[in-house]
Amino acid sequence: MEAKKNKNVDSNRVRSSFFMVGFCYISGLVLAAFTYQDIVNEGGPKKLNTGSGNTTLEEENKEEPPKEEPPKPLEQPEPQQEIDLTQEIEVVENKNKEQKETIIETIEFTEQEEEVVEIVEPVVDFPDVEAEFTGGEAAMQGWMQNNLIYPEMSMEMGEQGKVYLKFVVEKDGSITSVEVIKGISRDLDNEAKRLVRAMPGWKPGEAKGLKVRSSFTMPINFELN
């Protein structure tokens, strides 16, 4: 008995073979399309080497010239807003401003004593009108007898004589610069100077109608009774 061939089995085999062939063909077309697109995008010719069934791509290194970028447009400044001068300006106090301390230095001024240079008028030795004791010579002798104090030591030692004095009669009649020209003893000399300094005011001397400082020489007599 012969085996019968099934037609459906044979047709299925043929159909699957054609399907595989078509699939491989379509895959090859898709791969070729992607490869070609990459070559075009890279912008350079490629060398295609065929070897043992494998395909490799080698890129040629070529330097591309630098591309010049177009200049950027200048930014125009924004128009300034007009200031309204009629609007009131608000003043805001700066609270964070540092307060500066005012340092007051006390400077002490020491007053320097100014030296007063007194102009001393010259003393006239021989004025036109000589200075004299108020009341004249007799009044002066009476005043001296009443105010003279004889030193006890000089009385015990028997000292007596005349002490010659020289002094200056000022323009106001006062007596200054009393000095002994000729003396006897220290006690008698000191008593003579004391007596002259204690005299009341004199009449000053005159020269050319004006009062002047004048010198005067006078003896004082010490006599034991």
RAPE-V335041 format. One record per helix or strand. SS is the DSSP state (helix for helix, strand for strand). FROM is the first residue (numbers start at 1). LEN is the number of residues. If there is no record, write none. Layout:
BEGIN
ss=SS from=FROM len=LEN
ss=SS from=FROM len=LEN
END
This chain:
BEGIN
ss=helix from=7 len=36
ss=strand from=47 len=4
ss=strand from=55 len=4
ss=strand from=124 len=1
ss=strand from=129 len=1
ss=strand from=132 len=2
ss=helix from=137 len=11
ss=helix from=152 len=6
ss=strand from=161 len=9
ss=strand from=175 len=8
ss=helix from=186 len=12
ss=strand from=202 len=2
ss=strand from=205 len=3
ss=strand from=210 len=3
ss=strand from=214 len=9
END
